[in-house]
């Protein structure tokens, strides 16, 4: 975690447990800077600013298949069978898709043409989306939308696998024509709820993927994620001003393992491995400060690189461990305050 010193800012505490939000769609950020690192196409967050209460029910799901699904040759020419399977369309529970037999595919007589097999998230119906036909019988490639390349599937569908038939006359589909990877043999084509793994960022109000999802949907976009949480951001009250914040240590926030199908959520804060000090803390709200003194509660420290520009700042969740030495009238100034980091240092308002 980058070291920030000599910064001025403010400290906030929640005055309520928050308001419950169920199954909210999370939007993908093309670029997101967290802890000094820029992540491309990996952060999904709420459309408006939120802060998720970790003491309340909190879960997130990425759309995708749960468990196993298999595509196999059908009994008749140019047909396939798809086993029954389960999937997440959002964060409301596992959905079921019935087995599909004798699903027709298209085998062009002369050119290469992808058959994209996907399931409608709304209905559980398995469908085929056809790619553009190439001029060559051997011209299968990995360029989306090109002749002989994979086709983009509907936004409201989840990709199951593909069939790349050998061009020619009608024939029984072969197992060797069914694929779950691109032509390169490495890019996985099946959209699964447990891949990629992700970490939950409560302070940020979103999730950070281990890697970007496949942009295989119309508009060249990836899958959607959904979250259920309790939002405390509207209930944050300023307790006081801070001056001279210094961070030390490191934050173990990069060890994000793949999640299980039934419980993909992961809180990356864990046991604090970073700590710091605040040179001076100026109490503004005595009642809220009393609450902070009595309870080991996480608050939000907001740091302004330029105190005259409050549109650009960093935020992190901290737990004060020692309020240091009291100064001033009614002990309204605290000196040498110590804290533990309870969430990532996040950059806001910066391009």
N, C-alpha and C positions, 0 to 999 in steps of 0.2 A: 504494500500500500504506500502511495506517495506520502512524503512528509510535508505537512503544512504548518508553518510557524508564523507567529506575529500577526495572526488574522483577528479581525473583529467580527462579531456576529451576535446572534441571539439564541436563546434556549426556550423551547416550547414543551409543554406537557399536555397530554389529552385530558379533557375534563369529562369525557364520557367513554363508555365501552365502544361506542360507534353505532353505525347503522348497517344492518345486514343487507348484503347484496348477493343475489343468487344468479349463478350461471351467466355472468357477463362476458361477452366476447372481448378478447384482447387483440389489440391492433399491433402489427409488426412495425418496428422502427428500423428504417434502412441503416441507421448508424446510431449507436448509443454509447456514450462514454461513462464507464463505471470504474471507480477506483483507479483512474488514470489510464485505463485501457479502453480503446474504441472497439466495439463489437459490431460487425456488419451482419444484418439480417438475422440476429440472434435474440434480440429482446422483444418480448410481447408484453404490452402494458395496457392499462385502461385508457380510454380516450381522454378522460379528464383526470386531474391529479388525485390520487388516493394514497392512503397509508393503511396497510392491513394490520389489524390487531392480532398478534400471534397467540393471545390467550383465548381467542374464540375460534370456532370452526373455520378451517382454512383449507381449501383444496383447489387444484387446477388440473385440467386435462387438455391434452393435445388430441385433436381428431385423429382417428386411426383404428386399425384392426387390433383386436385383442385375441391372443391365442393363435391357433393354427388355421390356415385356409389353403386348400389345394385346388389347382386347376389341372384337369386331366383330359385326355382325348375322349371325344364322344363316340357313340356307337355308329353314327352315320357320317358321311363325308362332310368335312368342314363344320364340325360341331365340337363343342367342349362341354365338360361338366365341371361345376364348381361346388365344392362341399359347403355345408352350412357353416357359418362362422359368426363371431360376435365383433362388435365395433363400438367405438365412442363417437357419437356425432357432436357431443358437447359434454357438459358436466352434470347431466341429469341421470346418468346411469348407463349400463351396458345395453346396447341395442342388438337385435338378432336379425340375421339374414338367412332365409331358408335356402336349402340346397337348390341349385339351378342345374337342370339337366337339358341336354340338347340345345345349348345356346349357340346360335349360328355365328360363324365368323366369315370374313371375306378373304378369298384367295385370288389375287389378281392373276390374270393369265400370263402377264409378261413382266410386271414390275413389282418391286418390293413395297409392301404396305403393312404398317403396324396396325394391330388390333389391340387397343387399350381396354383392359377389362377393369371396370370400376363398379362401386356400389353407390346407389343414391342414399345419402345420409338420411333423407326424409322418409323414404319408403322401404329401404332394405332391398330394393330391386337391383339385380346385377345387369349391367348393360355394356355394350361395346361402342367405343369411339374409334373411328377409322382415321389413319394418317393419310398424308398425300402419297400418291403412287409415284415411284421412281421410274426412270426410263430404262433401268438396268435390273436384271434378275439378281444381281449380287450387291446392290447398292444400299443395303440397310446401313444406316448411320445414326449418330446420336444427336443430331442437330434438330432441336424442337421445331416443328412446323415445316420442315423442309421435305421435299420429295424423298421418300424412303426413310424419313425420320419420325420420331414419336410425335403423337398428337397431344395437344392439351385437352384435358378432360374438364367437365363442368366444375365450377367452383364448389357446388354443393355435393360433390361426389368424393369418394375415397378410392385411391388406386389399389387394385388387388394384384395385378400382374399383367403380362402382355403375351400376345401370340404373334410371332413373326413367321408367317407361312412361307414355304418355298413356292415361288410363283409357278403356275401351271394350271392344269385342269383340276377339277374337283377331286379331292382325295381325303382319306381319313387323316385327321390331325395327328401328328406325331408328337411324342413327348419331347423330342428334340426341338420342336417349334415353339414350346412354351417356356417363357423366361420370367424371372423376377429381378433381372438386372439389365442394365443397358448393354449395348454392344461391347463397350469397353470391358465388361466382365466384373467391374468393381462397384459402380453406382447402383445402389439398391433401389428398386422401383416400387416395392410394396410399401404403402404408407401405414405405419404401425403406431399405435398410441404410446408404446413404450420406447420408441426410437424417434428422435434422439432423446436422451435423458435431459432433464432440466433441473434448475434450482429455483426456488421461490425467493423473491426479494420483497419482503413485506414493506420495508421503508419506501421502496421505489414503486410498489403497487404493480408488480408484474412478475414475469418469469424470464430466466436467461437459459437459452438452449445450449446444449453441448456443442451443437453444430447447426448450421442453417438447414431448414427443411427443403425438400425438392420442390422447385417451382414448376409444377406440372399441371397447373390449372389455368383455365382461360384468363388471359391478361398476364400470363407468366407470373403467377403468384403461388405462394405455398399454402399450407393448411392453416386453419384457425384454431386457437386455443380458447378455453373458457375457464373462468374462475368463480369460486364462491368464497366470500370473505366478509369481514366486518370492517367498514371504512371509518377510521378515526380522524382522517385529515380535516373534515369540517369542524372538529371539536378540539383542535389544538389551540392552546392559549399561551401567550408569551409570558414567561416567568421572569426573565431578566436579560441583560446584555452580557456578552462575554468578550474578553480581550486576551490576546496572546495565547491562542490554542496551539498546542504542540502534540503531534502524534509520534508514537514509538511502536516497535514490534511489527508483526506482519499478520495479515489476515488470510486464513486458510479458506479461500473462497473459490479456488480453481479445481478442487477435487470434487467434481460433480459426476457421480456414478449413474449408470443407467437405472431407471426406476422400474419397479415391478408393475405388471399390468394393472393390478388392482389398487396400487398406492403410489402413483408416480410423483406425488408432491415431495419436495425436500426443502427444508429451511436451511439456507446456507450460512446463517449467522452462527448457529451452534455455540460452542463454548468460546467466549471472546479470547482472541489471541493477540489483539491489539489493545493498547491502552494509551493514555495521554494525560495532559494537565492543562488547566486553564489558569493563566496568571491572575486574572481578576474576574469575578462574577458580581455584577451589579443587580441586586434584587429589585424587581419592578413590581411584582404582585406578591405581597407577603403571604396571602392565603394559599396561593398555589405553591409558593416556596415551602410553606409548612408541610404541604402534601408531599412534596419531593423529599423533604427531610425525613418523613415518617415511613415512607414506603420505598422499597427497592424497585423503582419503576423506570422504564425506558422512556427517555425524552428525545426530542429532535434538536440537534445542534445545527444551526444554519450559519455558515461562514461566508462573509462577503470579501472577495479579493479587493474590491474597491467599495468601501463603506458608503460612498456617495451614489453608488449604482446598485440598488437593491434588486434589480432584475436579473443579476448574474450572481450565482452563489453555489456553494456546495452544501450538501446535507448528509447527516449520518445519524443513526440512532446510538445513543450513549446511555450508560447507567453510571451515575455518580457514586463513587465508592468512598470518597472522603471530601467533605466540604471545606477542608483546610482551616485557615485562620480568619476570624471575624474582625472586621474593621468598620469604622464609621458609626454614625448615629443609628441606633437600633440594630446594630450588626448588619447593616444593609449592603456591606461589601464583603465578599469572601475572596480570600487570596490563596493561591496554590491549591486549587481544586483538582482532585484526581478522578478519573473516570475509566471505564472499560468500554470498548466499542461493541455495540450490539447489532450493528448492521453496516453495510458498505458505505464508503465515502462516495457520494454520487454527485455528478456535475449537473447543474440545472441552469437553464437560461443561456447556455453557451452554444455557439454554432459548432 
